[in-house]
Amino acid sequence: MDDLNAMLEPGMRVRHPDRPDWGIGQVQSNIGGRITVNFPDTGKVVIDGSRVALMPVFES
């Protein structure tokens, strides 16, 4: 899982695979496998990249 999350950079849009109700979030930071994502309705969430593989969203 780390390999997929390692490519995530601030500004990228992602979905949480287990929480589709959170919608599309924007990566704020990715430091040491801890990824901070700002979701529209949920707010900022810090995700352990070794446990969750976030899904990049490329459509506009």
C-alpha positions in Angstrom: 0.0 0.0 0.0 2.9 2.4 0.7 3.9 2.4 -3.0 0.6 3.7 -4.2 0.3 6.3 -1.5 3.9 7.4 -1.9 3.0 9.1 -5.2 0.3 11.3 -3.6 1.2 14.9 -3.5 -0.5 18.0 -2.1 -3.3 19.1 -4.4 -4.1 15.7 -5.7 -7.7 14.5 -5.4 -8.4 11.1 -3.7 -11.2 8.8 -2.5 -11.1 6.7 0.7 -12.0 3.1 -0.4 -13.9 2.3 2.8 -15.6 5.7 3.1 -17.3 6.6 -0.2 -19.7 8.9 1.7 -16.7 11.2 2.4 -16.6 12.1 -1.3 -13.5 13.3 -3.1 -10.8 14.9 -0.9 -7.7 16.9 -1.6 -4.3 15.8 -0.3 -2.8 18.4 2.0 0.4 16.6 2.9 2.1 13.2 2.7 4.8 12.9 5.3 6.2 9.6 6.4 3.2 7.6 5.2 0.8 9.8 7.1 -1.5 11.5 4.6 -3.6 14.5 5.5 -6.7 14.8 3.3 -9.3 17.5 3.4 -12.8 16.1 2.6 -15.6 18.5 1.7 -18.1 17.5 4.4 -15.8 15.6 6.8 -12.9 18.0 7.1 -9.3 17.2 7.5 -8.5 13.5 8.2 -5.0 12.0 8.8 -4.8 8.6 7.2 -2.2 5.9 7.9 -0.9 5.0 4.5 0.3 1.6 5.7 -3.3 0.6 6.4 -5.4 2.4 3.7 -4.6 2.7 0.0 -6.2 5.9 -1.1 -7.6 5.9 -4.7 -6.4 8.8 -6.9 -9.2 10.6 -8.8 -8.1 12.0 -12.2 -11.5 13.1 -13.7 -12.4 16.7 -13.4 
